[in-house]
């Protein structure tokens, strides 16, 4: 539910706007009102609105000055400026500071509904993006833990995308996308890469292939051989042979 604040020095306008919004039944929560820009800027932290209706002509602090301060504090706040003055300079000033809409009084009910419907879609999308960003940031921590888990457990032939997803409480397909988005490589590919780099080091030491296969968590020698050739472009014995001459 989107939170709305109404800021206008005329109590009749505030009351009429409140009634109109309630009748529209758009899923809005009118969390606060203010009779001036100064009152609004002093109370906005209590309400944290998603949308603010702001009269452009108010004593002490007008709608433009309030909007500058409010948007600086809450960059994603959607401000709808209300005015009885069809003044291009005012409209230009409003757009320049990030105000979303500029509506002339008296405002038609249909115009309010259309404006709010559009802004609510924007807010919904922005909130989804925020949730995604927070999730990815917490994914970042999980990715580090998963990498560490692979480094410690790569010798276990049972670990794979599905088992790791279960270990950390992720859906396998989601974990696969998240891991690749953050690292540029799929989780299974990362596991195989780590195993093959370890296998190369064992091969250079002259270790027999079937023993190396077990050491890196791929106990089937035939499958290990295929993985090794695909990763390095060489057969295992090429590395073992070259180590004899080093």
Secondary structure, DSSP 8 states (H G I E B T S, - for coil): -EEEEEE-S-HHHHHHHHHHHHHHTSSEEEEEEESSHHHHHHHHHHH--SEEEEES--SSS-HHHHHHHHHHH-TT-EEEEEES---HHHHHHHHHTT--EEEESS--HHHHHHHHHHHHHHHHHHHHHHHHHHHHHHHHHHHHHHHHHHHHHTT-TT-SHHHHHHHHT--HHHHHHHHHHHHSS-HHHHHHHHHHHHHHHHHHTT--HHHHHHHTT---HHHHHHHHHHHHSS-HHHHHHHHTT-
